[in-house]
């Protein structure tokens, strides 16, 4: 089980965008998104690094929960970012 801290998720569209990003890396993964907490839990075969990168590419800065700084630089913002 991998836990990632994901910034910028604000609505159900963000949740599905992040879920899609994870599934693109690991189609078999079990993904649980906690919108309120800004956390994504992934049960699968992929590494936190690969998942974080994929989520960041979808527009949501992501880092392994517990790490201080986001692993990836801030991307363009999520589906609802103005
Ligand atoms: Cu959204």
PDB file of the backbone (N, CA, C, O) and the ligand in Angstrom, with CONECT records:
HET     CU  A 101       1
ATOM      1  N   UNK A   1       0.846  -1.206   0.000  1.00  0.00           N
ATOM      2  CA  UNK A   1       0.000   0.000   0.000  1.00  0.00           C
ATOM      3  C   UNK A   1       0.871   1.241   0.000  1.00  0.00           C
ATOM      4  O   UNK A   1       1.730   1.408   0.866  1.00  0.00           O
ATOM      5  N   UNK A   2       0.650   2.104  -0.966  1.00  0.00           N
ATOM      6  CA  UNK A   2       1.404   3.351  -1.077  1.00  0.00           C
ATOM      7  C   UNK A   2       0.468   4.500  -0.741  1.00  0.00           C
ATOM      8  O   UNK A   2      -0.674   4.538  -1.200  1.00  0.00           O
ATOM      9  N   UNK A   3       0.952   5.421   0.050  1.00  0.00           N
ATOM     10  CA  UNK A   3       0.159   6.613   0.334  1.00  0.00           C
ATOM     11  C   UNK A   3       0.878   7.831  -0.227  1.00  0.00           C
ATOM     12  O   UNK A   3       2.050   8.073   0.063  1.00  0.00           O
ATOM     13  N   UNK A   4       0.149   8.591  -1.038  1.00  0.00           N
ATOM     14  CA  UNK A   4       0.719   9.798  -1.637  1.00  0.00           C
ATOM     15  C   UNK A   4      -0.042  11.022  -1.157  1.00  0.00           C
ATOM     16  O   UNK A   4      -1.253  10.983  -0.939  1.00  0.00           O
ATOM     17  N   UNK A   5       0.688  12.091  -1.001  1.00  0.00           N
ATOM     18  CA  UNK A   5       0.066  13.376  -0.713  1.00  0.00           C
ATOM     19  C   UNK A   5      -0.104  14.067  -2.055  1.00  0.00           C
ATOM     20  O   UNK A   5       0.872  14.258  -2.780  1.00  0.00           O
ATOM     21  N   UNK A   6      -1.333  14.444  -2.396  1.00  0.00           N
ATOM     22  CA  UNK A   6      -1.601  15.054  -3.690  1.00  0.00           C
ATOM     23  C   UNK A   6      -2.252  16.409  -3.467  1.00  0.00           C
ATOM     24  O   UNK A   6      -3.268  16.522  -2.780  1.00  0.00           O
ATOM     25  N   UNK A   7      -1.654  17.432  -4.056  1.00  0.00           N
ATOM     26  CA  UNK A   7      -2.178  18.781  -3.885  1.00  0.00           C
ATOM     27  C   UNK A   7      -3.095  19.153  -5.033  1.00  0.00           C
ATOM     28  O   UNK A   7      -2.937  18.661  -6.150  1.00  0.00           O
ATOM     29  N   UNK A   8      -4.054  20.024  -4.755  1.00  0.00           N
ATOM     30  CA  UNK A   8      -4.845  20.637  -5.806  1.00  0.00           C
ATOM     31  C   UNK A   8      -6.113  19.893  -6.184  1.00  0.00           C
ATOM     32  O   UNK A   8      -6.803  20.292  -7.122  1.00  0.00           O
ATOM     33  N   UNK A   9      -6.436  18.814  -5.469  1.00  0.00           N
ATOM     34  CA  UNK A   9      -7.674  18.108  -5.800  1.00  0.00           C
ATOM     35  C   UNK A   9      -8.840  18.837  -5.133  1.00  0.00           C
ATOM     36  O   UNK A   9      -8.829  19.088  -3.928  1.00  0.00           O
ATOM     37  N   UNK A  10      -9.845  19.170  -5.943  1.00  0.00           N
ATOM     38  CA  UNK A  10     -10.950  19.952  -5.393  1.00  0.00           C
ATOM     39  C   UNK A  10     -12.325  19.348  -5.632  1.00  0.00           C
ATOM     40  O   UNK A  10     -13.286  19.743  -4.972  1.00  0.00           O
ATOM     41  N   UNK A  11     -12.447  18.409  -6.549  1.00  0.00           N
ATOM     42  CA  UNK A  11     -13.788  17.919  -6.852  1.00  0.00           C
ATOM     43  C   UNK A  11     -13.720  16.500  -7.426  1.00  0.00           C
ATOM     44  O   UNK A  11     -12.643  15.916  -7.548  1.00  0.00           O
ATOM     45  N   UNK A  12     -14.857  15.977  -7.763  1.00  0.00           N
ATOM     46  CA  UNK A  12     -14.923  14.627  -8.287  1.00  0.00           C
ATOM     47  C   UNK A  12     -14.159  14.439  -9.588  1.00  0.00           C
ATOM     48  O   UNK A  12     -13.633  13.360  -9.861  1.00  0.00           O
ATOM     49  N   UNK A  13     -14.102  15.498 -10.388  1.00  0.00           N
ATOM     50  CA  UNK A  13     -13.320  15.405 -11.621  1.00  0.00           C
ATOM     51  C   UNK A  13     -11.841  15.215 -11.315  1.00  0.00           C
ATOM     52  O   UNK A  13     -11.142  14.451 -11.981  1.00  0.00           O
ATOM     53  N   UNK A  14     -11.384  15.926 -10.295  1.00  0.00           N
ATOM     54  CA  UNK A  14      -9.985  15.774  -9.897  1.00  0.00           C
ATOM     55  C   UNK A  14      -9.746  14.338  -9.443  1.00  0.00           C
ATOM     56  O   UNK A  14      -8.730  13.730  -9.780  1.00  0.00           O
ATOM     57  N   UNK A  15     -10.683  13.810  -8.684  1.00  0.00           N
ATOM     58  CA  UNK A  15     -10.547  12.442  -8.187  1.00  0.00           C
ATOM     59  C   UNK A  15     -10.442  11.477  -9.351  1.00  0.00           C
ATOM     60  O   UNK A  15      -9.597  10.582  -9.338  1.00  0.00           O
ATOM     61  N   UNK A  16     -11.296  11.647 -10.369  1.00  0.00           N
ATOM     62  CA  UNK A  16     -11.218  10.700 -11.482  1.00  0.00           C
ATOM     63  C   UNK A  16      -9.980  10.949 -12.325  1.00  0.00           C
ATOM     64  O   UNK A  16      -9.436  10.003 -12.895  1.00  0.00           O
ATOM     65  N   UNK A  17      -9.516  12.192 -12.426  1.00  0.00           N
ATOM     66  CA  UNK A  17      -8.286  12.458 -13.178  1.00  0.00           C
ATOM     67  C   UNK A  17      -7.098  11.783 -12.505  1.00  0.00           C
ATOM     68  O   UNK A  17      -6.246  11.195 -13.170  1.00  0.00           O
ATOM     69  N   UNK A  18      -7.051  11.873 -11.183  1.00  0.00           N
ATOM     70  CA  UNK A  18      -5.952  11.257 -10.444  1.00  0.00           C
ATOM     71  C   UNK A  18      -6.060   9.734 -10.525  1.00  0.00           C
ATOM     72  O   UNK A  18      -5.060   9.040 -10.701  1.00  0.00           O
ATOM     73  N   UNK A  19      -7.278   9.230 -10.397  1.00  0.00           N
ATOM     74  CA  UNK A  19      -7.477   7.789 -10.488  1.00  0.00           C
ATOM     75  C   UNK A  19      -7.033   7.277 -11.854  1.00  0.00           C
ATOM     76  O   UNK A  19      -6.376   6.241 -11.956  1.00  0.00           O
ATOM     77  N   UNK A  20      -7.396   8.008 -12.894  1.00  0.00           N
ATOM     78  CA  UNK A  20      -7.007   7.630 -14.250  1.00  0.00           C
ATOM     79  C   UNK A  20      -5.485   7.621 -14.403  1.00  0.00           C
ATOM     80  O   UNK A  20      -4.917   6.724 -15.025  1.00  0.00           O
ATOM     81  N   UNK A  21      -4.840   8.628 -13.829  1.00  0.00           N
ATOM     82  CA  UNK A  21      -3.377   8.710 -13.921  1.00  0.00           C
ATOM     83  C   UNK A  21      -2.728   7.494 -13.268  1.00  0.00           C
ATOM     84  O   UNK A  21      -1.758   6.942 -13.788  1.00  0.00           O
ATOM     85  N   UNK A  22      -3.271   7.084 -12.129  1.00  0.00           N
ATOM     86  CA  UNK A  22      -2.720   5.914 -11.442  1.00  0.00           C
ATOM     87  C   UNK A  22      -2.959   4.655 -12.271  1.00  0.00           C
ATOM     88  O   UNK A  22      -2.066   3.820 -12.418  1.00  0.00           O
ATOM     89  N   UNK A  23      -4.174   4.525 -12.811  1.00  0.00           N
ATOM     90  CA  UNK A  23      -4.518   3.335 -13.593  1.00  0.00           C
ATOM     91  C   UNK A  23      -3.713   3.247 -14.885  1.00  0.00           C
ATOM     92  O   UNK A  23      -3.481   2.156 -15.406  1.00  0.00           O
ATOM     93  N   UNK A  24      -3.288   4.406 -15.402  1.00  0.00           N
ATOM     94  CA  UNK A  24      -2.457   4.398 -16.607  1.00  0.00           C
ATOM     95  C   UNK A  24      -1.113   3.746 -16.312  1.00  0.00           C
ATOM     96  O   UNK A  24      -0.519   3.102 -17.177  1.00  0.00           O
ATOM     97  N   UNK A  25      -0.642   3.920 -15.084  1.00  0.00           N
ATOM     98  CA  UNK A  25       0.636   3.331 -14.689  1.00  0.00           C
ATOM     99  C   UNK A  25       0.445   1.876 -14.286  1.00  0.00           C
ATOM    100  O   UNK A  25       1.253   1.010 -14.622  1.00  0.00           O
ATOM    101  N   UNK A  26      -0.637   1.628 -13.560  1.00  0.00           N
ATOM    102  CA  UNK A  26      -0.884   0.298 -13.003  1.00  0.00           C
ATOM    103  C   UNK A  26      -2.378  -0.016 -13.105  1.00  0.00           C
ATOM    104  O   UNK A  26      -3.146   0.255 -12.181  1.00  0.00           O
ATOM    105  N   UNK A  27      -2.782  -0.598 -14.256  1.00  0.00           N
ATOM    106  CA  UNK A  27      -4.211  -0.824 -14.519  1.00  0.00           C
ATOM    107  C   UNK A  27      -4.896  -1.690 -13.461  1.00  0.00           C
ATOM    108  O   UNK A  27      -6.106  -1.584 -13.256  1.00  0.00           O
ATOM    109  N   UNK A  28      -4.137  -2.531 -12.803  1.00  0.00           N
ATOM    110  CA  UNK A  28      -4.720  -3.440 -11.824  1.00  0.00           C
ATOM    111  C   UNK A  28      -4.811  -2.823 -10.431  1.00  0.00           C
ATOM    112  O   UNK A  28      -5.344  -3.434  -9.505  1.00  0.00           O
ATOM    113  N   UNK A  29      -4.298  -1.633 -10.298  1.00  0.00           N
ATOM    114  CA  UNK A  29      -4.188  -1.040  -8.960  1.00  0.00           C
ATOM    115  C   UNK A  29      -5.552  -0.764  -8.349  1.00  0.00           C
ATOM    116  O   UNK A  29      -6.529  -0.488  -9.045  1.00  0.00           O
ATOM    117  N   UNK A  30      -5.582  -0.848  -7.043  1.00  0.00           N
ATOM    118  CA  UNK A  30      -6.747  -0.482  -6.276  1.00  0.00           C
ATOM    119  C   UNK A  30      -6.487   0.941  -5.761  1.00  0.00           C
ATOM    120  O   UNK A  30      -5.569   1.164  -4.972  1.00  0.00           O
ATOM    121  N   UNK A  31      -7.298   1.891  -6.212  1.00  0.00           N
ATOM    122  CA  UNK A  31      -7.035   3.297  -5.893  1.00  0.00           C
ATOM    123  C   UNK A  31      -8.117   3.846  -4.978  1.00  0.00           C
ATOM    124  O   UNK A  31      -9.309   3.677  -5.236  1.00  0.00           O
ATOM    125  N   UNK A  32      -7.699   4.494  -3.924  1.00  0.00           N
ATOM    126  CA  UNK A  32      -8.667   5.150  -3.040  1.00  0.00           C
ATOM    127  C   UNK A  32      -8.200   6.589  -2.838  1.00  0.00           C
ATOM    128  O   UNK A  32      -7.092   6.833  -2.359  1.00  0.00           O
ATOM    129  N   UNK A  33      -9.061   7.539  -3.212  1.00  0.00           N
ATOM    130  CA  UNK A  33      -8.706   8.948  -3.106  1.00  0.00           C
ATOM    131  C   UNK A  33      -9.458   9.574  -1.943  1.00  0.00           C
ATOM    132  O   UNK A  33     -10.681   9.474  -1.847  1.00  0.00           O
ATOM    133  N   UNK A  34      -8.705  10.219  -1.063  1.00  0.00           N
ATOM    134  CA  UNK A  34      -9.311  10.973   0.031  1.00  0.00           C
ATOM    135  C   UNK A  34      -9.189  12.452  -0.321  1.00  0.00           C
ATOM    136  O   UNK A  34      -8.163  13.093  -0.090  1.00  0.00           O
ATOM    137  N   UNK A  35     -10.275  12.964  -0.886  1.00  0.00           N
ATOM    138  CA  UNK A  35     -10.286  14.333  -1.399  1.00  0.00           C
ATOM    139  C   UNK A  35     -10.032  15.338  -0.283  1.00  0.00           C
ATOM    140  O   UNK A  35      -9.228  16.256  -0.443  1.00  0.00           O
ATOM    141  N   UNK A  36     -10.703  15.168   0.829  1.00  0.00           N
ATOM    142  CA  UNK A  36     -10.590  16.091   1.960  1.00  0.00           C
ATOM    143  C   UNK A  36      -9.160  16.183   2.478  1.00  0.00           C
ATOM    144  O   UNK A  36      -8.653  17.271   2.752  1.00  0.00           O
ATOM    145  N   UNK A  37      -8.524  15.032   2.605  1.00  0.00           N
ATOM    146  CA  UNK A  37      -7.188  14.981   3.195  1.00  0.00           C
ATOM    147  C   UNK A  37      -6.089  15.218   2.159  1.00  0.00           C
ATOM    148  O   UNK A  37      -4.929  15.426   2.516  1.00  0.00           O
ATOM    149  N   UNK A  38      -6.459  15.187   0.871  1.00  0.00           N
ATOM    150  CA  UNK A  38      -5.445  15.323  -0.160  1.00  0.00           C
ATOM    151  C   UNK A  38      -4.501  14.133  -0.182  1.00  0.00           C
ATOM    152  O   UNK A  38      -3.295  14.276  -0.383  1.00  0.00           O
ATOM    153  N   UNK A  39      -5.077  12.957   0.029  1.00  0.00           N
ATOM    154  CA  UNK A  39      -4.272  11.739   0.056  1.00  0.00           C
ATOM    155  C   UNK A  39      -4.804  10.743  -0.970  1.00  0.00           C
ATOM    156  O   UNK A  39      -6.007  10.651  -1.210  1.00  0.00           O
ATOM    157  N   UNK A  40      -3.884  10.011  -1.559  1.00  0.00           N
ATOM    158  CA  UNK A  40      -4.265   8.943  -2.476  1.00  0.00           C
ATOM    159  C   UNK A  40      -3.604   7.661  -2.007  1.00  0.00           C
ATOM    160  O   UNK A  40      -2.389   7.611  -1.815  1.00  0.00           O
ATOM    161  N   UNK A  41      -4.404   6.630  -1.824  1.00  0.00           N
ATOM    162  CA  UNK A  41      -3.890   5.334  -1.402  1.00  0.00           C
ATOM    163  C   UNK A  41      -3.942   4.395  -2.590  1.00  0.00           C
ATOM    164  O   UNK A  41      -4.980   4.249  -3.234  1.00  0.00           O
ATOM    165  N   UNK A  42      -2.837   3.770  -2.871  1.00  0.00           N
ATOM    166  CA  UNK A  42      -2.770   2.871  -4.016  1.00  0.00           C
ATOM    167  C   UNK A  42      -2.281   1.502  -3.566  1.00  0.00           C
ATOM    168  O   UNK A  42      -1.234   1.365  -2.932  1.00  0.00           O
ATOM    169  N   UNK A  43      -3.070   0.504  -3.913  1.00  0.00           N
ATOM    170  CA  UNK A  43      -2.690  -0.873  -3.643  1.00  0.00           C
ATOM    171  C   UNK A  43      -2.374  -1.493  -4.992  1.00  0.00           C
ATOM    172  O   UNK A  43      -3.290  -1.799  -5.756  1.00  0.00           O
ATOM    173  N   UNK A  44      -1.119  -1.683  -5.297  1.00  0.00           N
ATOM    174  CA  UNK A  44      -0.762  -2.209  -6.608  1.00  0.00           C
ATOM    175  C   UNK A  44       0.705  -2.556  -6.677  1.00  0.00           C
ATOM    176  O   UNK A  44       1.366  -2.773  -5.660  1.00  0.00           O
ATOM    177  N   UNK A  45       1.211  -2.605  -7.925  1.00  0.00           N
ATOM    178  CA  UNK A  45       2.581  -3.053  -8.123  1.00  0.00           C
ATOM    179  C   UNK A  45       3.545  -1.917  -8.375  1.00  0.00           C
ATOM    180  O   UNK A  45       4.758  -2.127  -8.409  1.00  0.00           O
ATOM    181  N   UNK A  46       3.019  -0.706  -8.554  1.00  0.00           N
ATOM    182  CA  UNK A  46       3.902   0.380  -8.967  1.00  0.00           C
ATOM    183  C   UNK A  46       4.595   1.031  -7.767  1.00  0.00           C
ATOM    184  O   UNK A  46       4.184   0.853  -6.620  1.00  0.00           O
ATOM    185  N   UNK A  47       5.653   1.788  -8.059  1.00  0.00           N
ATOM    186  CA  UNK A  47       6.384   2.478  -6.995  1.00  0.00           C
ATOM    187  C   UNK A  47       5.749   3.840  -6.732  1.00  0.00           C
ATOM    188  O   UNK A  47       5.075   4.406  -7.593  1.00  0.00           O
ATOM    189  N   UNK A  48       5.977   4.349  -5.535  1.00  0.00           N
ATOM    190  CA  UNK A  48       5.474   5.676  -5.176  1.00  0.00           C
ATOM    191  C   UNK A  48       6.015   6.716  -6.143  1.00  0.00           C
ATOM    192  O   UNK A  48       5.330   7.679  -6.488  1.00  0.00           O
ATOM    193  N   UNK A  49       7.249   6.510  -6.574  1.00  0.00           N
ATOM    194  CA  UNK A  49       7.892   7.456  -7.475  1.00  0.00           C
ATOM    195  C   UNK A  49       7.174   7.537  -8.816  1.00  0.00           C
ATOM    196  O   UNK A  49       6.867   8.625  -9.303  1.00  0.00           O
ATOM    197  N   UNK A  50       6.910   6.370  -9.408  1.00  0.00           N
ATOM    198  CA  UNK A  50       6.246   6.330 -10.708  1.00  0.00           C
ATOM    199  C   UNK A  50       4.827   6.881 -10.612  1.00  0.00           C
ATOM    200  O   UNK A  50       4.367   7.595 -11.503  1.00  0.00           O
ATOM    201  N   UNK A  51       4.140   6.546  -9.525  1.00  0.00           N
ATOM    202  CA  UNK A  51       2.768   7.023  -9.349  1.00  0.00           C
ATOM    203  C   UNK A  51       2.748   8.532  -9.146  1.00  0.00           C
ATOM    204  O   UNK A  51       1.915   9.236  -9.716  1.00  0.00           O
ATOM    205  N   UNK A  52       3.670   9.016  -8.332  1.00  0.00           N
ATOM    206  CA  UNK A  52       3.748  10.452  -8.080  1.00  0.00           C
ATOM    207  C   UNK A  52       3.992  11.231  -9.359  1.00  0.00           C
ATOM    208  O   UNK A  52       3.416  12.297  -9.577  1.00  0.00           O
ATOM    209  N   UNK A  53       4.856  10.680 -10.199  1.00  0.00           N
ATOM    210  CA  UNK A  53       5.168  11.335 -11.464  1.00  0.00           C
ATOM    211  C   UNK A  53       3.937  11.388 -12.359  1.00  0.00           C
ATOM    212  O   UNK A  53       3.640  12.422 -12.958  1.00  0.00           O
ATOM    213  N   UNK A  54       3.230  10.283 -12.446  1.00  0.00           N
ATOM    214  CA  UNK A  54       2.046  10.219 -13.303  1.00  0.00           C
ATOM    215  C   UNK A  54       0.972  11.183 -12.820  1.00  0.00           C
ATOM    216  O   UNK A  54       0.311  11.840 -13.624  1.00  0.00           O
ATOM    217  N   UNK A  55       0.800  11.265 -11.506  1.00  0.00           N
ATOM    218  CA  UNK A  55      -0.217  12.171 -10.954  1.00  0.00           C
ATOM    219  C   UNK A  55       0.195  13.619 -11.194  1.00  0.00           C
ATOM    220  O   UNK A  55      -0.639  14.464 -11.519  1.00  0.00           O
ATOM    221  N   UNK A  56       1.485  13.899 -11.031  1.00  0.00           N
ATOM    222  CA  UNK A  56       1.977  15.258 -11.273  1.00  0.00           C
ATOM    223  C   UNK A  56       1.755  15.652 -12.730  1.00  0.00           C
ATOM    224  O   UNK A  56       1.412  16.795 -13.031  1.00  0.00           O
ATOM    225  N   UNK A  57       1.956  14.681 -13.636  1.00  0.00           N
ATOM    226  CA  UNK A  57       1.754  14.964 -15.055  1.00  0.00           C
ATOM    227  C   UNK A  57       0.289  15.253 -15.349  1.00  0.00           C
ATOM    228  O   UNK A  57      -0.023  15.976 -16.296  1.00  0.00           O
ATOM    229  N   UNK A  58      -0.602  14.701 -14.553  1.00  0.00           N
ATOM    230  CA  UNK A  58      -2.021  14.967 -14.722  1.00  0.00           C
ATOM    231  C   UNK A  58      -2.394  16.343 -14.164  1.00  0.00           C
ATOM    232  O   UNK A  58      -3.525  16.797 -14.336  1.00  0.00           O
ATOM    233  N   UNK A  59      -1.460  16.996 -13.506  1.00  0.00           N
ATOM    234  CA  UNK A  59      -1.698  18.362 -13.048  1.00  0.00           C
ATOM    235  C   UNK A  59      -1.783  18.524 -11.542  1.00  0.00           C
ATOM    236  O   UNK A  59      -2.150  19.590 -11.048  1.00  0.00           O
ATOM    237  N   UNK A  60      -1.444  17.471 -10.809  1.00  0.00           N
ATOM    238  CA  UNK A  60      -1.556  17.523  -9.358  1.00  0.00           C
ATOM    239  C   UNK A  60      -0.215  17.180  -8.715  1.00  0.00           C
ATOM    240  O   UNK A  60       0.229  16.033  -8.766  1.00  0.00           O
ATOM    241  N   UNK A  61       0.426  18.177  -8.112  1.00  0.00           N
ATOM    242  CA  UNK A  61       1.712  17.904  -7.465  1.00  0.00           C
ATOM    243  C   UNK A  61       1.555  16.811  -6.419  1.00  0.00           C
ATOM    244  O   UNK A  61       0.705  16.899  -5.534  1.00  0.00           O
ATOM    245  N   UNK A  62       2.381  15.788  -6.531  1.00  0.00           N
ATOM    246  CA  UNK A  62       2.241  14.635  -5.657  1.00  0.00           C
ATOM    247  C   UNK A  62       3.575  14.266  -5.038  1.00  0.00           C
ATOM    248  O   UNK A  62       4.630  14.427  -5.651  1.00  0.00           O
ATOM    249  N   UNK A  63       3.511  13.770  -3.821  1.00  0.00           N
ATOM    250  CA  UNK A  63       4.718  13.290  -3.166  1.00  0.00           C
ATOM    251  C   UNK A  63       4.330  12.162  -2.238  1.00  0.00           C
ATOM    252  O   UNK A  63       3.180  12.060  -1.810  1.00  0.00           O
ATOM    253  N   UNK A  64       5.286  11.326  -1.933  1.00  0.00           N
ATOM    254  CA  UNK A  64       5.015  10.264  -0.977  1.00  0.00           C
ATOM    255  C   UNK A  64       4.662  10.908   0.356  1.00  0.00           C
ATOM    256  O   UNK A  64       5.368  11.800   0.828  1.00  0.00           O
ATOM    257  N   UNK A  65       3.572  10.458   0.960  1.00  0.00           N
ATOM    258  CA  UNK A  65       3.177  10.997   2.254  1.00  0.00           C
ATOM    259  C   UNK A  65       4.320  10.768   3.226  1.00  0.00           C
ATOM    260  O   UNK A  65       4.879   9.673   3.278  1.00  0.00           O
ATOM    261  N   UNK A  66       4.670  11.777   3.988  1.00  0.00           N
ATOM    262  CA  UNK A  66       5.777  11.607   4.893  1.00  0.00           C
ATOM    263  C   UNK A  66       7.016  12.329   4.413  1.00  0.00           C
ATOM    264  O   UNK A  66       7.863  12.728   5.212  1.00  0.00           O
ATOM    265  N   UNK A  67       7.121  12.496   3.098  1.00  0.00           N
ATOM    266  CA  UNK A  67       8.220  13.306   2.578  1.00  0.00           C
ATOM    267  C   UNK A  67       7.884  14.768   2.776  1.00  0.00           C
ATOM    268  O   UNK A  67       6.716  15.154   2.814  1.00  0.00           O
ATOM    269  N   UNK A  68       8.916  15.569   2.901  1.00  0.00           N
ATOM    270  CA  UNK A  68       8.700  16.985   3.167  1.00  0.00           C
ATOM    271  C   UNK A  68       8.284  17.740   1.912  1.00  0.00           C
ATOM    272  O   UNK A  68       7.216  18.350   1.879  1.00  0.00           O
ATOM    273  N   UNK A  69       9.109  17.704   0.899  1.00  0.00           N
ATOM    274  CA  UNK A  69       8.853  18.496  -0.305  1.00  0.00           C
ATOM    275  C   UNK A  69       8.227  17.627  -1.383  1.00  0.00           C
ATOM    276  O   UNK A  69       8.534  16.439  -1.483  1.00  0.00           O
ATOM    277  N   UNK A  70       7.347  18.215  -2.190  1.00  0.00           N
ATOM    278  CA  UNK A  70       6.782  17.460  -3.312  1.00  0.00           C
ATOM    279  C   UNK A  70       7.885  16.930  -4.208  1.00  0.00           C
ATOM    280  O   UNK A  70       8.860  17.630  -4.482  1.00  0.00           O
ATOM    281  N   UNK A  71       7.735  15.707  -4.660  1.00  0.00           N
ATOM    282  CA  UNK A  71       8.755  15.079  -5.505  1.00  0.00           C
ATOM    283  C   UNK A  71       8.812  15.738  -6.864  1.00  0.00           C
ATOM    284  O   UNK A  71       9.869  15.798  -7.492  1.00  0.00           O
ATOM    285  N   UNK A  72       7.685  16.227  -7.311  1.00  0.00           N
ATOM    286  CA  UNK A  72       7.636  16.834  -8.630  1.00  0.00           C
ATOM    287  C   UNK A  72       7.276  18.311  -8.499  1.00  0.00           C
ATOM    288  O   UNK A  72       6.545  18.705  -7.590  1.00  0.00           O
ATOM    289  N   UNK A  73       7.785  19.098  -9.393  1.00  0.00           N
ATOM    290  CA  UNK A  73       7.477  20.522  -9.393  1.00  0.00           C
ATOM    291  C   UNK A  73       5.990  20.719  -9.690  1.00  0.00           C
ATOM    292  O   UNK A  73       5.347  19.865 -10.299  1.00  0.00           O
ATOM    293  N   UNK A  74       5.473  21.832  -9.260  1.00  0.00           N
ATOM    294  CA  UNK A  74       4.064  22.126  -9.478  1.00  0.00           C
ATOM    295  C   UNK A  74       3.749  22.131 -10.969  1.00  0.00           C
ATOM    296  O   UNK A  74       4.395  22.830 -11.749  1.00  0.00           O
ATOM    297  N   UNK A  75       2.775  21.363 -11.346  1.00  0.00           N
ATOM    298  CA  UNK A  75       2.376  21.315 -12.752  1.00  0.00           C
ATOM    299  C   UNK A  75       1.309  22.374 -13.004  1.00  0.00           C
ATOM    300  O   UNK A  75       1.135  23.292 -12.203  1.00  0.00           O
ATOM    301  N   UNK A  76       0.610  22.244 -14.101  1.00  0.00           N
ATOM    302  CA  UNK A  76      -0.276  23.312 -14.541  1.00  0.00           C
ATOM    303  C   UNK A  76      -1.542  23.484 -13.706  1.00  0.00           C
ATOM    304  O   UNK A  76      -2.297  24.427 -13.941  1.00  0.00           O
ATOM    305  N   UNK A  77      -1.789  22.636 -12.774  1.00  0.00           N
ATOM    306  CA  UNK A  77      -3.009  22.763 -11.992  1.00  0.00           C
ATOM    307  C   UNK A  77      -4.032  21.775 -12.457  1.00  0.00           C
ATOM    308  O   UNK A  77      -3.993  21.295 -13.590  1.00  0.00           O
ATOM    309  N   UNK A  78      -4.954  21.474 -11.566  1.00  0.00           N
ATOM    310  CA  UNK A  78      -5.914  20.418 -11.858  1.00  0.00           C
ATOM    311  C   UNK A  78      -7.051  20.887 -12.728  1.00  0.00           C
ATOM    312  O   UNK A  78      -6.988  21.955 -13.338  1.00  0.00           O
ATOM    313  N   UNK A  79      -8.085  20.086 -12.781  1.00  0.00           N
ATOM    314  CA  UNK A  79      -9.181  20.337 -13.707  1.00  0.00           C
ATOM    315  C   UNK A  79      -9.931  21.615 -13.364  1.00  0.00           C
ATOM    316  O   UNK A  79     -10.539  22.231 -14.239  1.00  0.00           O
ATOM    317  N   UNK A  80      -9.894  22.019 -12.097  1.00  0.00           N
ATOM    318  CA  UNK A  80     -10.694  23.154 -11.676  1.00  0.00           C
ATOM    319  C   UNK A  80      -9.856  24.392 -11.411  1.00  0.00           C
ATOM    320  O   UNK A  80     -10.396  25.455 -11.106  1.00  0.00           O
ATOM    321  N   UNK A  81      -8.537  24.261 -11.525  1.00  0.00           N
ATOM    322  CA  UNK A  81      -7.664  25.388 -11.227  1.00  0.00           C
ATOM    323  C   UNK A  81      -7.919  26.489 -12.238  1.00  0.00           C
ATOM    324  O   UNK A  81      -7.928  26.243 -13.444  1.00  0.00           O
ATOM    325  N   UNK A  82      -8.127  27.697 -11.751  1.00  0.00           N
ATOM    326  CA  UNK A  82      -8.430  28.815 -12.633  1.00  0.00           C
ATOM    327  C   UNK A  82      -7.318  29.186 -13.482  1.00  0.00           C
ATOM    328  O   UNK A  82      -7.434  30.117 -14.279  1.00  0.00           O
TER     329      UNK A  82
HETATM  330 CU    CU A 101     -11.631  19.161  -9.952  1.00  0.00          CU
END
